Amino acid sequence: MDEQDLRRLAEIGIDVYLPRGTSRCMPAAPAAATTMPAIAPPAVAAPGTPAAGGVLLLGDASSPRGAALLAAVTRALAFARVACVQAGSAEEAALADARALVAFGEARARAAGAALSAQRQREMGWVVAAEAAVLAGDARAKRALWSELKRIVRPLRRPAKGDER
């Protein structure tokens, strides 16, 4: 595991475990090498601001299950280095700047479609899922959502420093 892998694991909140037996066998490293560098949290747009070329999440965060799912989607997008913003309704300013849209609920998807021109609808990636609170309890539907998120995120990813893939 190299330093970049350790940074990515630290970004998602995973601490690397070093078994006791291996720490005795390995030579002592300098103190500066054993400490992880401070990692700035990924940039996520504040609610109500345009997505600035990222993903717009349209969903209802009023229920605890729905809010937890929206937070998980936001974390996943931040880990993928894609800007995102959450909104409860389809606002024209946010829709104009978004390169992809994830709508939780058919009514929100229809409202977003009505606010966009046909050309703009073709230009952006769309994912329409069930309401966030309903989706949170359905494992198959969540798996399908994550697959669709991967599809729309791939063209939007900003490469990390030193990431030449």
N, C-alpha and C positions, 0 to 999 in steps of 0.2 A: 504494500500500500504506500503510495507516494503522498507528498504534501497536499496535492490537489484533491486526492480522495479524502484525506483527513479533513480538509476544509469543507468539502461538500457534506460529509457526515456531521460536522459541527453545525453547519447551516440548518440541518433538519433536526438538530437536537440530540444526536447520537454521540455518546461518549465511547471512545474506543477502549475496550477492556484488554488489559495485558495480564495474562495469568501469572501467578506468583512464580512458578517454576521457570518461566522464560525470562523473567526480570533478573534472576540470579545468574543465568547463563550468559546474558548479554553484557558487554562491557558498559561501564557507566558512561553516559553521554553528558556533555556539558549542560549546565542548567538552561542556557539559552535555547538549546536544541530541543529540550523536552517540553517546553511550554508552547502552547498553540498561540499563533498570532491572533490578535483581536480581529474579528470578522464583523464587518458592518452588515446589518440586516438588509435583505434584499429590498429593493425599492418597490413599494406598492402604492399606487395612487390613492389619495384620500377620497372617501365617499363624496360624490358630488362634483369631482373634478373630471375633466375629460380623460379618457383612457390613453391618450397620446400614442396611438399606433399599437395598442395592445388589445386586451380582451375586456369586453364589457360583460359583467355578470348581472343579469336581470333576475332577481329572486326576492322572496319574502323571508326576511330574517326575524320575523316576530316570534316564531316558535323556537324552542331550544334545539330541537333536532334539525330544523331547517338552518338555523344560525350555525350550528356545528358543521353541517355539510358545506355551507358557503365558506366558512372559515377554512375547512380542509381544502377546498378547491382553490382558494386564494393562496394558501401555503404552497400547494403543488405548483401553481403558476409562478409564484415567487422563486421556488426552487429551480424551475426551468428558465429563470431569468426572463420572464415575460411580464410586462407591465399589465396591471389589471385594476379595474375599478368596479365597485358594487353599486347597484342602483335598484330601487324598488319599482321604477316605471321607466318606460322608454322615453328618455329626454333627447331631443334632437341634437343638442350640442355634444352629448356623450356619444351618440350614435354616429355623428359625422366624423369623429376622430378615431373610432374603434376600427381595428382591422379584423376582429372576430367577435362573435356574440354568442353567449351561452344564456339561453332563456329557460328558466325553470317555470314551466306552466305554459299551456298553449295560448292562453289569453295574452300573456306578456309577449309571446312570439308574434301573435297577430298584430298587437299594438306596435311592435317594433317594425314589422313589415309594412304597416300602413304609414309609418313615419319616414320610410326610406324609399328612394326611387328604385326602379327595377334594376338599373345599371349598378347602383350602389349595393343592392342585395346580392348581385352576382359577384361583386368584387370581394366581399368579405366571407369569412368562414362562419358557418352557423351550426349550433348544436341546440336542439330543442329537447328538453327532458321534462319529466313530470315535476310537479311542485316539489320543492326541496324537502319539505317535511314528509311527504309521501315517499320520496326517493330514498330518504335516509334509512328506511326500514326494509328496503328491497335489495338484497345482495347482487342479484343478476342485473338489475337496472343500474346500480352503482358501477359494476364492472363495465357495462356498456358505456356509461358516462366517461369513465377514465379512458377507455379506448378512443372515444371520440375527442376527448381533450388532447390526447397525444396527437391525433391527426391534425387538429387545427393549430397546435402549438409548434410543431416542427418548423413551419416556414417563418414563425415569429421570433424564434429564439435568438437572443443576442449572444454571440460567443463570449466566453469568459476570457480573461487575459491569459494568454498562453495556450488557449484551447484552439487548435488549428483544424479540428474535424470538419 
